[in-house]
Amino acid sequence: MSQWLIFLAIVPLSCFHLTKHYHLKNRWLWNGVSMGAVIAPVSFGLLKMTYIPLIGKLLGLVGLIANLTHGSVGYLCLLGTGVLELNTTITASQLVLINLLNGALFAACYGLIGYSIDKRITAEESGEPVMAA
């Protein structure tokens, strides 16, 4: 069932296409929010693809690297607040809660990165000096 999580990759791809088609002002902000909202479940779905012989192993490696950086943040936040117990098995409802928290956190983080990209692009187009970060 977790392999269906890969279909969530349609959300950022369609957002990228729609923001490009309609020439939105905050294009990278919306792309960052859509990418951050689904990066943790998609990486978990890619991690489950390792049973496919060759291409699945490569996709599983990409999913492993992405899941190591994006998957544990929500778990540690819920563990720190006391919602989850230490050294217990995670149920499906708890996994959904972890991925919802990851989606909210990374949508905000990637949205801020996209917002800064949009600001830099508008500053370069208007001829204003761009501040070095």
C-alpha positions in Angstrom: 0.0 0.0 0.0 2.9 2.4 0.7 3.9 2.2 -3.0 0.9 4.4 -3.8 2.6 7.3 -1.9 4.8 7.7 -5.0 1.8 9.1 -6.9 1.9 12.1 -4.6 4.8 13.3 -6.8 2.1 14.4 -9.2 1.3 17.4 -6.9 4.6 19.3 -7.3 4.8 18.4 -10.9 1.4 19.7 -11.7 2.0 22.8 -9.5 5.2 23.5 -11.5 3.4 23.2 -14.8 0.4 25.3 -13.7 2.6 28.1 -12.2 4.6 28.2 -15.4 1.5 28.2 -17.6 -0.3 31.0 -15.7 2.8 33.1 -15.0 2.2 33.5 -11.3 4.1 36.1 -9.4 5.2 33.8 -6.6 6.0 30.8 -8.7 8.8 29.4 -6.6 6.9 29.9 -3.4 4.0 27.7 -4.5 6.4 25.1 -6.0 8.3 25.0 -2.7 5.1 24.6 -0.6 3.9 21.8 -2.9 7.2 20.0 -2.9 7.6 20.3 0.9 4.1 19.0 1.5 4.8 15.7 -0.2 8.6 15.1 0.1 8.4 12.9 3.2 5.6 10.5 2.0 7.1 10.2 -1.5 10.6 9.4 0.0 8.9 6.7 2.2 7.2 5.3 -0.9 10.5 5.2 -2.8 12.1 3.4 0.1 9.5 0.6 -0.3 10.5 0.0 -4.0 13.6 -2.0 -3.2 11.9 -5.3 -4.0 12.2 -4.4 -7.8 15.5 -5.9 -9.1 17.6 -3.1 -10.6 15.7 0.2 -11.0 14.0 -0.4 -7.7 17.2 -0.6 -5.9 18.3 2.7 -7.3 14.9 4.3 -6.4 15.1 2.8 -3.0 18.5 4.4 -2.5 17.2 7.8 -3.4 14.2 7.2 -1.1 16.6 6.1 1.7 18.6 9.3 1.4 15.5 11.5 1.3 13.8 9.6 4.1 16.8 9.9 6.4 16.7 13.7 6.0 12.9 14.2 5.9 11.3 11.3 7.6 12.7 11.5 11.1 11.9 15.2 11.8 8.2 14.6 12.4 8.9 11.5 14.4 11.3 13.3 16.7 8.9 16.2 17.2 6.1 13.9 18.1 8.4 11.9 20.4 9.5 15.1 22.1 5.9 16.3 22.7 4.9 13.0 24.2 2.4 11.9 21.5 4.5 8.9 20.6 6.2 6.5 23.0 9.8 5.5 22.7 10.7 1.9 21.7 7.1 1.0 20.5 5.9 0.0 17.1 4.4 2.8 15.0 0.8 2.1 13.9 -0.6 3.3 10.6 -2.5 6.2 12.2 0.7 7.3 13.9 2.6 7.1 10.6 -0.1 9.3 9.0 0.3 11.8 11.9 4.1 11.8 11.4 3.7 12.5 7.6 1.2 15.2 8.2 3.5 17.0 10.6 6.4 16.5 8.1 4.3 17.9 5.4 3.5 21.0 7.4 7.0 21.6 8.5 8.7 21.1 5.2 6.0 23.0 3.3 6.9 26.0 5.4 10.6 25.5 5.0 10.6 24.9 1.3 8.0 27.7 0.9 10.4 30.1 2.6 13.2 29.0 0.3 10.9 29.5 -2.7 9.9 33.0 -1.4 13.5 34.1 -1.2 14.1 32.8 -4.8 11.1 34.8 -5.9 12.4 38.0 -4.2 15.8 37.5 -5.7 14.3 37.1 -9.2 12.1 40.2 -8.9 15.1 42.2 -7.6 17.3 41.2 -10.5 14.5 42.0 -13.0 13.9 45.4 -11.5 17.6 46.2 -11.4 17.8 46.6 -7.6 21.0 45.5 -5.9 20.7 41.9 -4.6 21.8 41.5 -1.0 24.2 38.6 -0.5 22.8 36.0 1.9 
